[in-house]
Amino acid sequence: MEESVQKSCWGLTAKAVIGFASVILIIWLAGGGSETAAVLATAG
């Protein structure tokens, strides 16, 4: 029972990380590296 919960949790975590990385990649490709750094600085 606990194993299925852990797998579900890690699956959700992986999707969140991949989604976040995809957004950052799109911003970087669209605007350039310096703008991405500025976005990350304001987000953090």
C-alpha positions as CSV (number, residue, x, y, z in Angstrom):
1,M,0.0,0.0,0.0
2,E,2.7,2.5,0.9
3,E,4.7,1.7,-2.2
4,S,1.9,2.8,-4.5
5,V,1.6,6.0,-2.5
6,Q,5.3,6.7,-2.9
7,K,5.2,6.0,-6.6
8,S,2.2,8.3,-7.0
9,C,4.0,11.0,-5.1
10,W,7.2,10.7,-7.1
11,G,5.2,10.7,-10.3
12,L,3.6,14.0,-9.3
13,T,6.9,15.4,-8.3
14,A,8.5,14.4,-11.6
15,K,5.6,16.0,-13.6
16,A,6.0,19.2,-11.6
17,V,9.7,19.4,-12.1
18,I,9.4,18.6,-15.9
19,G,6.7,21.2,-16.2
20,F,8.7,23.9,-14.4
21,A,11.8,23.1,-16.5
22,S,9.7,23.3,-19.7
23,V,8.4,26.7,-18.8
24,I,11.9,28.0,-18.1
25,L,13.2,26.5,-21.3
26,I,10.4,28.2,-23.3
27,I,11.1,31.5,-21.7
28,W,14.8,31.1,-22.3
29,L,14.3,30.2,-26.0
30,A,11.9,33.0,-26.6
31,G,13.7,35.8,-24.7
32,G,17.3,34.9,-24.2
33,G,19.4,34.0,-21.2
34,S,19.6,37.4,-19.5
35,E,15.8,37.8,-19.4
36,T,15.4,34.3,-18.0
37,A,17.8,35.1,-15.2
38,A,15.7,38.2,-14.4
39,V,12.5,36.1,-14.3
40,L,14.2,33.6,-11.9
41,A,15.5,36.4,-9.7
42,T,12.0,38.0,-9.3
43,A,10.3,34.6,-8.9
44,G,12.6,33.5,-6.1
